[in-house]
Amino acid sequence: MPCYTINLDPLFEEIGVSITKSARVRLDQYIQEILGTIDADCDTVWPLLNNKLKNPQWAAEFKEQLKTKWAARDWREGLLS
């Protein structure tokens, strides 16, 4: 499970994500797609993301992209976790 996602729980709640282990894994994938850091470890992703989230415009765009990716997922995936 991606270690940095615990820091994003308020953001996940804001965009309407129910937090489960499988959701964290899927969100990590979406976050890394947005950042362009596919399969990077927590020590790479979290400092980059945390720094970028300090920019309000980038943070708003990020939330919208993440929300869109989450809404487009196959919702049946979470039924097994």
Phi and psi restraints in degrees (range 20) as a CNS / XPLOR table:
assign (resid 1 and name C) (resid 2 and name N)
       (resid 2 and name CA) (resid 2 and name C) 1.0 -62.2 20.0 2
assign (resid 2 and name N) (resid 2 and name CA)
       (resid 2 and name C) (resid 3 and name N) 1.0 122.7 20.0 2
assign (resid 2 and name C) (resid 3 and name N)
       (resid 3 and name CA) (resid 3 and name C) 1.0 -69.8 20.0 2
assign (resid 3 and name N) (resid 3 and name CA)
       (resid 3 and name C) (resid 4 and name N) 1.0 -29.4 20.0 2
assign (resid 3 and name C) (resid 4 and name N)
       (resid 4 and name CA) (resid 4 and name C) 1.0 -78.1 20.0 2
assign (resid 4 and name N) (resid 4 and name CA)
       (resid 4 and name C) (resid 5 and name N) 1.0 -16.3 20.0 2
assign (resid 4 and name C) (resid 5 and name N)
       (resid 5 and name CA) (resid 5 and name C) 1.0 -66.2 20.0 2
assign (resid 5 and name N) (resid 5 and name CA)
       (resid 5 and name C) (resid 6 and name N) 1.0 -22.8 20.0 2
assign (resid 5 and name C) (resid 6 and name N)
       (resid 6 and name CA) (resid 6 and name C) 1.0 -60.0 20.0 2
assign (resid 6 and name N) (resid 6 and name CA)
       (resid 6 and name C) (resid 7 and name N) 1.0 -31.0 20.0 2
assign (resid 6 and name C) (resid 7 and name N)
       (resid 7 and name CA) (resid 7 and name C) 1.0 -70.4 20.0 2
assign (resid 7 and name N) (resid 7 and name CA)
       (resid 7 and name C) (resid 8 and name N) 1.0 -15.2 20.0 2
assign (resid 7 and name C) (resid 8 and name N)
       (resid 8 and name CA) (resid 8 and name C) 1.0 -104.5 20.0 2
assign (resid 8 and name N) (resid 8 and name CA)
       (resid 8 and name C) (resid 9 and name N) 1.0 9.1 20.0 2
assign (resid 8 and name C) (resid 9 and name N)
       (resid 9 and name CA) (resid 9 and name C) 1.0 -52.9 20.0 2
assign (resid 9 and name N) (resid 9 and name CA)
       (resid 9 and name C) (resid 10 and name N) 1.0 -44.7 20.0 2
assign (resid 9 and name C) (resid 10 and name N)
       (resid 10 and name CA) (resid 10 and name C) 1.0 -61.2 20.0 2
assign (resid 10 and name N) (resid 10 and name CA)
       (resid 10 and name C) (resid 11 and name N) 1.0 -38.2 20.0 2
assign (resid 10 and name C) (resid 11 and name N)
       (resid 11 and name CA) (resid 11 and name C) 1.0 -65.5 20.0 2
assign (resid 11 and name N) (resid 11 and name CA)
       (resid 11 and name C) (resid 12 and name N) 1.0 -43.2 20.0 2
assign (resid 11 and name C) (resid 12 and name N)
       (resid 12 and name CA) (resid 12 and name C) 1.0 -61.8 20.0 2
assign (resid 12 and name N) (resid 12 and name CA)
       (resid 12 and name C) (resid 13 and name N) 1.0 -43.4 20.0 2
assign (resid 12 and name C) (resid 13 and name N)
       (resid 13 and name CA) (resid 13 and name C) 1.0 -62.5 20.0 2
assign (resid 13 and name N) (resid 13 and name CA)
       (resid 13 and name C) (resid 14 and name N) 1.0 -39.8 20.0 2
assign (resid 13 and name C) (resid 14 and name N)
       (resid 14 and name CA) (resid 14 and name C) 1.0 -60.5 20.0 2
assign (resid 14 and name N) (resid 14 and name CA)
       (resid 14 and name C) (resid 15 and name N) 1.0 -36.1 20.0 2
assign (resid 14 and name C) (resid 15 and name N)
       (resid 15 and name CA) (resid 15 and name C) 1.0 -94.4 20.0 2
assign (resid 15 and name N) (resid 15 and name CA)
       (resid 15 and name C) (resid 16 and name N) 1.0 4.2 20.0 2
assign (resid 15 and name C) (resid 16 and name N)
       (resid 16 and name CA) (resid 16 and name C) 1.0 86.9 20.0 2
assign (resid 16 and name N) (resid 16 and name CA)
       (resid 16 and name C) (resid 17 and name N) 1.0 31.0 20.0 2
assign (resid 16 and name C) (resid 17 and name N)
       (resid 17 and name CA) (resid 17 and name C) 1.0 -98.9 20.0 2
assign (resid 17 and name N) (resid 17 and name CA)
       (resid 17 and name C) (resid 18 and name N) 1.0 128.9 20.0 2
assign (resid 17 and name C) (resid 18 and name N)
       (resid 18 and name CA) (resid 18 and name C) 1.0 -81.4 20.0 2
assign (resid 18 and name N) (resid 18 and name CA)
       (resid 18 and name C) (resid 19 and name N) 1.0 124.5 20.0 2
assign (resid 18 and name C) (resid 19 and name N)
       (resid 19 and name CA) (resid 19 and name C) 1.0 -82.3 20.0 2
assign (resid 19 and name N) (resid 19 and name CA)
       (resid 19 and name C) (resid 20 and name N) 1.0 116.4 20.0 2
assign (resid 19 and name C) (resid 20 and name N)
       (resid 20 and name CA) (resid 20 and name C) 1.0 -135.5 20.0 2
assign (resid 20 and name N) (resid 20 and name CA)
       (resid 20 and name C) (resid 21 and name N) 1.0 169.6 20.0 2
assign (resid 20 and name C) (resid 21 and name N)
       (resid 21 and name CA) (resid 21 and name C) 1.0 -61.3 20.0 2
assign (resid 21 and name N) (resid 21 and name CA)
       (resid 21 and name C) (resid 22 and name N) 1.0 -43.6 20.0 2
assign (resid 21 and name C) (resid 22 and name N)
       (resid 22 and name CA) (resid 22 and name C) 1.0 -68.0 20.0 2
assign (resid 22 and name N) (resid 22 and name CA)
       (resid 22 and name C) (resid 23 and name N) 1.0 -33.1 20.0 2
assign (resid 22 and name C) (resid 23 and name N)
       (resid 23 and name CA) (resid 23 and name C) 1.0 -65.3 20.0 2
assign (resid 23 and name N) (resid 23 and name CA)
       (resid 23 and name C) (resid 24 and name N) 1.0 -41.3 20.0 2
assign (resid 23 and name C) (resid 24 and name N)
       (resid 24 and name CA) (resid 24 and name C) 1.0 -61.6 20.0 2
assign (resid 24 and name N) (resid 24 and name CA)
       (resid 24 and name C) (resid 25 and name N) 1.0 -40.5 20.0 2
assign (resid 24 and name C) (resid 25 and name N)
       (resid 25 and name CA) (resid 25 and name C) 1.0 -64.3 20.0 2
assign (resid 25 and name N) (resid 25 and name CA)
       (resid 25 and name C) (resid 26 and name N) 1.0 -46.0 20.0 2
assign (resid 25 and name C) (resid 26 and name N)
       (resid 26 and name CA) (resid 26 and name C) 1.0 -65.3 20.0 2
assign (resid 26 and name N) (resid 26 and name CA)
       (resid 26 and name C) (resid 27 and name N) 1.0 -42.1 20.0 2
assign (resid 26 and name C) (resid 27 and name N)
       (resid 27 and name CA) (resid 27 and name C) 1.0 -63.6 20.0 2
assign (resid 27 and name N) (resid 27 and name CA)
       (resid 27 and name C) (resid 28 and name N) 1.0 -38.1 20.0 2
assign (resid 27 and name C) (resid 28 and name N)
       (resid 28 and name CA) (resid 28 and name C) 1.0 -59.1 20.0 2
assign (resid 28 and name N) (resid 28 and name CA)
       (resid 28 and name C) (resid 29 and name N) 1.0 -42.5 20.0 2
assign (resid 28 and name C) (resid 29 and name N)
       (resid 29 and name CA) (resid 29 and name C) 1.0 -60.9 20.0 2
assign (resid 29 and name N) (resid 29 and name CA)
       (resid 29 and name C) (resid 30 and name N) 1.0 -46.8 20.0 2
assign (resid 29 and name C) (resid 30 and name N)
       (resid 30 and name CA) (resid 30 and name C) 1.0 -64.4 20.0 2
assign (resid 30 and name N) (resid 30 and name CA)
       (resid 30 and name C) (resid 31 and name N) 1.0 -42.7 20.0 2
assign (resid 30 and name C) (resid 31 and name N)
       (resid 31 and name CA) (resid 31 and name C) 1.0 -61.5 20.0 2
assign (resid 31 and name N) (resid 31 and name CA)
       (resid 31 and name C) (resid 32 and name N) 1.0 -43.3 20.0 2
assign (resid 31 and name C) (resid 32 and name N)
       (resid 32 and name CA) (resid 32 and name C) 1.0 -69.2 20.0 2
assign (resid 32 and name N) (resid 32 and name CA)
       (resid 32 and name C) (resid 33 and name N) 1.0 -31.6 20.0 2
assign (resid 32 and name C) (resid 33 and name N)
       (resid 33 and name CA) (resid 33 and name C) 1.0 -62.5 20.0 2
assign (resid 33 and name N) (resid 33 and name CA)
       (resid 33 and name C) (resid 34 and name N) 1.0 -44.2 20.0 2
assign (resid 33 and name C) (resid 34 and name N)
       (resid 34 and name CA) (resid 34 and name C) 1.0 -64.4 20.0 2
assign (resid 34 and name N) (resid 34 and name CA)
       (resid 34 and name C) (resid 35 and name N) 1.0 -43.0 20.0 2
assign (resid 34 and name C) (resid 35 and name N)
       (resid 35 and name CA) (resid 35 and name C) 1.0 -77.5 20.0 2
assign (resid 35 and name N) (resid 35 and name CA)
       (resid 35 and name C) (resid 36 and name N) 1.0 -22.6 20.0 2
assign (resid 35 and name C) (resid 36 and name N)
       (resid 36 and name CA) (resid 36 and name C) 1.0 80.7 20.0 2
assign (resid 36 and name N) (resid 36 and name CA)
       (resid 36 and name C) (resid 37 and name N) 1.0 28.0 20.0 2
assign (resid 36 and name C) (resid 37 and name N)
       (resid 37 and name CA) (resid 37 and name C) 1.0 -117.8 20.0 2
assign (resid 37 and name N) (resid 37 and name CA)
       (resid 37 and name C) (resid 38 and name N) 1.0 50.8 20.0 2
assign (resid 37 and name C) (resid 38 and name N)
       (resid 38 and name CA) (resid 38 and name C) 1.0 -54.6 20.0 2
assign (resid 38 and name N) (resid 38 and name CA)
       (resid 38 and name C) (resid 39 and name N) 1.0 128.2 20.0 2
assign (resid 38 and name C) (resid 39 and name N)
       (resid 39 and name CA) (resid 39 and name C) 1.0 62.7 20.0 2
assign (resid 39 and name N) (resid 39 and name CA)
       (resid 39 and name C) (resid 40 and name N) 1.0 26.0 20.0 2
assign (resid 39 and name C) (resid 40 and name N)
       (resid 40 and name CA) (resid 40 and name C) 1.0 -81.0 20.0 2
assign (resid 40 and name N) (resid 40 and name CA)
       (resid 40 and name C) (resid 41 and name N) 1.0 158.4 20.0 2
assign (resid 40 and name C) (resid 41 and name N)
       (resid 41 and name CA) (resid 41 and name C) 1.0 -85.8 20.0 2
assign (resid 41 and name N) (resid 41 and name CA)
       (resid 41 and name C) (resid 42 and name N) 1.0 171.2 20.0 2
assign (resid 41 and name C) (resid 42 and name N)
       (resid 42 and name CA) (resid 42 and name C) 1.0 -57.5 20.0 2
assign (resid 42 and name N) (resid 42 and name CA)
       (resid 42 and name C) (resid 43 and name N) 1.0 -39.1 20.0 2
assign (resid 42 and name C) (resid 43 and name N)
       (resid 43 and name CA) (resid 43 and name C) 1.0 -66.0 20.0 2
assign (resid 43 and name N) (resid 43 and name CA)
       (resid 43 and name C) (resid 44 and name N) 1.0 -18.5 20.0 2
assign (resid 43 and name C) (resid 44 and name N)
       (resid 44 and name CA) (resid 44 and name C) 1.0 -93.2 20.0 2
assign (resid 44 and name N) (resid 44 and name CA)
       (resid 44 and name C) (resid 45 and name N) 1.0 -45.5 20.0 2
assign (resid 44 and name C) (resid 45 and name N)
       (resid 45 and name CA) (resid 45 and name C) 1.0 -71.4 20.0 2
assign (resid 45 and name N) (resid 45 and name CA)
       (resid 45 and name C) (resid 46 and name N) 1.0 -49.9 20.0 2
assign (resid 45 and name C) (resid 46 and name N)
       (resid 46 and name CA) (resid 46 and name C) 1.0 -60.9 20.0 2
assign (resid 46 and name N) (resid 46 and name CA)
       (resid 46 and name C) (resid 47 and name N) 1.0 -48.4 20.0 2
assign (resid 46 and name C) (resid 47 and name N)
       (resid 47 and name CA) (resid 47 and name C) 1.0 -60.2 20.0 2
assign (resid 47 and name N) (resid 47 and name CA)
       (resid 47 and name C) (resid 48 and name N) 1.0 -39.8 20.0 2
assign (resid 47 and name C) (resid 48 and name N)
       (resid 48 and name CA) (resid 48 and name C) 1.0 -64.5 20.0 2
assign (resid 48 and name N) (resid 48 and name CA)
       (resid 48 and name C) (resid 49 and name N) 1.0 -49.6 20.0 2
assign (resid 48 and name C) (resid 49 and name N)
       (resid 49 and name CA) (resid 49 and name C) 1.0 -65.1 20.0 2
assign (resid 49 and name N) (resid 49 and name CA)
       (resid 49 and name C) (resid 50 and name N) 1.0 -45.9 20.0 2
assign (resid 49 and name C) (resid 50 and name N)
       (resid 50 and name CA) (resid 50 and name C) 1.0 -57.9 20.0 2
assign (resid 50 and name N) (resid 50 and name CA)
       (resid 50 and name C) (resid 51 and name N) 1.0 -42.1 20.0 2
assign (resid 50 and name C) (resid 51 and name N)
       (resid 51 and name CA) (resid 51 and name C) 1.0 -65.8 20.0 2
assign (resid 51 and name N) (resid 51 and name CA)
       (resid 51 and name C) (resid 52 and name N) 1.0 -43.9 20.0 2
assign (resid 51 and name C) (resid 52 and name N)
       (resid 52 and name CA) (resid 52 and name C) 1.0 -66.8 20.0 2
assign (resid 52 and name N) (resid 52 and name CA)
       (resid 52 and name C) (resid 53 and name N) 1.0 -33.9 20.0 2
assign (resid 52 and name C) (resid 53 and name N)
       (resid 53 and name CA) (resid 53 and name C) 1.0 -67.7 20.0 2
assign (resid 53 and name N) (resid 53 and name CA)
       (resid 53 and name C) (resid 54 and name N) 1.0 -13.6 20.0 2
assign (resid 53 and name C) (resid 54 and name N)
       (resid 54 and name CA) (resid 54 and name C) 1.0 -72.1 20.0 2
assign (resid 54 and name N) (resid 54 and name CA)
       (resid 54 and name C) (resid 55 and name N) 1.0 -18.2 20.0 2
assign (resid 54 and name C) (resid 55 and name N)
       (resid 55 and name CA) (resid 55 and name C) 1.0 -88.7 20.0 2
assign (resid 55 and name N) (resid 55 and name CA)
       (resid 55 and name C) (resid 56 and name N) 1.0 111.7 20.0 2
assign (resid 55 and name C) (resid 56 and name N)
       (resid 56 and name CA) (resid 56 and name C) 1.0 -57.8 20.0 2
assign (resid 56 and name N) (resid 56 and name CA)
       (resid 56 and name C) (resid 57 and name N) 1.0 -38.4 20.0 2
assign (resid 56 and name C) (resid 57 and name N)
       (resid 57 and name CA) (resid 57 and name C) 1.0 -66.8 20.0 2
assign (resid 57 and name N) (resid 57 and name CA)
       (resid 57 and name C) (resid 58 and name N) 1.0 -45.8 20.0 2
assign (resid 57 and name C) (resid 58 and name N)
       (resid 58 and name CA) (resid 58 and name C) 1.0 -63.3 20.0 2
assign (resid 58 and name N) (resid 58 and name CA)
       (resid 58 and name C) (resid 59 and name N) 1.0 -42.9 20.0 2
assign (resid 58 and name C) (resid 59 and name N)
       (resid 59 and name CA) (resid 59 and name C) 1.0 -60.1 20.0 2
assign (resid 59 and name N) (resid 59 and name CA)
       (resid 59 and name C) (resid 60 and name N) 1.0 -41.6 20.0 2
assign (resid 59 and name C) (resid 60 and name N)
       (resid 60 and name CA) (resid 60 and name C) 1.0 -64.9 20.0 2
assign (resid 60 and name N) (resid 60 and name CA)
       (resid 60 and name C) (resid 61 and name N) 1.0 -42.9 20.0 2
assign (resid 60 and name C) (resid 61 and name N)
       (resid 61 and name CA) (resid 61 and name C) 1.0 -65.6 20.0 2
assign (resid 61 and name N) (resid 61 and name CA)
       (resid 61 and name C) (resid 62 and name N) 1.0 -40.4 20.0 2
assign (resid 61 and name C) (resid 62 and name N)
       (resid 62 and name CA) (resid 62 and name C) 1.0 -60.6 20.0 2
assign (resid 62 and name N) (resid 62 and name CA)
       (resid 62 and name C) (resid 63 and name N) 1.0 -48.1 20.0 2
assign (resid 62 and name C) (resid 63 and name N)
       (resid 63 and name CA) (resid 63 and name C) 1.0 -59.2 20.0 2
assign (resid 63 and name N) (resid 63 and name CA)
       (resid 63 and name C) (resid 64 and name N) 1.0 -41.8 20.0 2
assign (resid 63 and name C) (resid 64 and name N)
       (resid 64 and name CA) (resid 64 and name C) 1.0 -66.3 20.0 2
assign (resid 64 and name N) (resid 64 and name CA)
       (resid 64 and name C) (resid 65 and name N) 1.0 -42.4 20.0 2
assign (resid 64 and name C) (resid 65 and name N)
       (resid 65 and name CA) (resid 65 and name C) 1.0 -63.4 20.0 2
assign (resid 65 and name N) (resid 65 and name CA)
       (resid 65 and name C) (resid 66 and name N) 1.0 -43.8 20.0 2
assign (resid 65 and name C) (resid 66 and name N)
       (resid 66 and name CA) (resid 66 and name C) 1.0 -65.7 20.0 2
assign (resid 66 and name N) (resid 66 and name CA)
       (resid 66 and name C) (resid 67 and name N) 1.0 -41.7 20.0 2
assign (resid 66 and name C) (resid 67 and name N)
       (resid 67 and name CA) (resid 67 and name C) 1.0 -62.0 20.0 2
assign (resid 67 and name N) (resid 67 and name CA)
       (resid 67 and name C) (resid 68 and name N) 1.0 -42.4 20.0 2
assign (resid 67 and name C) (resid 68 and name N)
       (resid 68 and name CA) (resid 68 and name C) 1.0 -64.0 20.0 2
assign (resid 68 and name N) (resid 68 and name CA)
       (resid 68 and name C) (resid 69 and name N) 1.0 -45.6 20.0 2
assign (resid 68 and name C) (resid 69 and name N)
       (resid 69 and name CA) (resid 69 and name C) 1.0 -62.9 20.0 2
assign (resid 69 and name N) (resid 69 and name CA)
       (resid 69 and name C) (resid 70 and name N) 1.0 -41.2 20.0 2
assign (resid 69 and name C) (resid 70 and name N)
       (resid 70 and name CA) (resid 70 and name C) 1.0 -65.0 20.0 2
assign (resid 70 and name N) (resid 70 and name CA)
       (resid 70 and name C) (resid 71 and name N) 1.0 -42.4 20.0 2
assign (resid 70 and name C) (resid 71 and name N)
       (resid 71 and name CA) (resid 71 and name C) 1.0 -66.3 20.0 2
assign (resid 71 and name N) (resid 71 and name CA)
       (resid 71 and name C) (resid 72 and name N) 1.0 -28.8 20.0 2
assign (resid 71 and name C) (resid 72 and name N)
       (resid 72 and name CA) (resid 72 and name C) 1.0 -86.8 20.0 2
assign (resid 72 and name N) (resid 72 and name CA)
       (resid 72 and name C) (resid 73 and name N) 1.0 -4.1 20.0 2
assign (resid 72 and name C) (resid 73 and name N)
       (resid 73 and name CA) (resid 73 and name C) 1.0 -69.4 20.0 2
assign (resid 73 and name N) (resid 73 and name CA)
       (resid 73 and name C) (resid 74 and name N) 1.0 165.9 20.0 2
assign (resid 73 and name C) (resid 74 and name N)
       (resid 74 and name CA) (resid 74 and name C) 1.0 -80.7 20.0 2
assign (resid 74 and name N) (resid 74 and name CA)
       (resid 74 and name C) (resid 75 and name N) 1.0 103.5 20.0 2
assign (resid 74 and name C) (resid 75 and name N)
       (resid 75 and name CA) (resid 75 and name C) 1.0 -62.9 20.0 2
assign (resid 75 and name N) (resid 75 and name CA)
       (resid 75 and name C) (resid 76 and name N) 1.0 -19.5 20.0 2
assign (resid 75 and name C) (resid 76 and name N)
       (resid 76 and name CA) (resid 76 and name C) 1.0 -68.1 20.0 2
assign (resid 76 and name N) (resid 76 and name CA)
       (resid 76 and name C) (resid 77 and name N) 1.0 -21.2 20.0 2
assign (resid 76 and name C) (resid 77 and name N)
       (resid 77 and name CA) (resid 77 and name C) 1.0 -55.4 20.0 2
assign (resid 77 and name N) (resid 77 and name CA)
       (resid 77 and name C) (resid 78 and name N) 1.0 -43.7 20.0 2
assign (resid 77 and name C) (resid 78 and name N)
       (resid 78 and name CA) (resid 78 and name C) 1.0 -71.1 20.0 2
assign (resid 78 and name N) (resid 78 and name CA)
       (resid 78 and name C) (resid 79 and name N) 1.0 -13.1 20.0 2
assign (resid 78 and name C) (resid 79 and name N)
       (resid 79 and name CA) (resid 79 and name C) 1.0 -69.5 20.0 2
assign (resid 79 and name N) (resid 79 and name CA)
       (resid 79 and name C) (resid 80 and name N) 1.0 -20.4 20.0 2
assign (resid 79 and name C) (resid 80 and name N)
       (resid 80 and name CA) (resid 80 and name C) 1.0 -92.1 20.0 2
assign (resid 80 and name N) (resid 80 and name CA)
       (resid 80 and name C) (resid 81 and name N) 1.0 -6.4 20.0 2
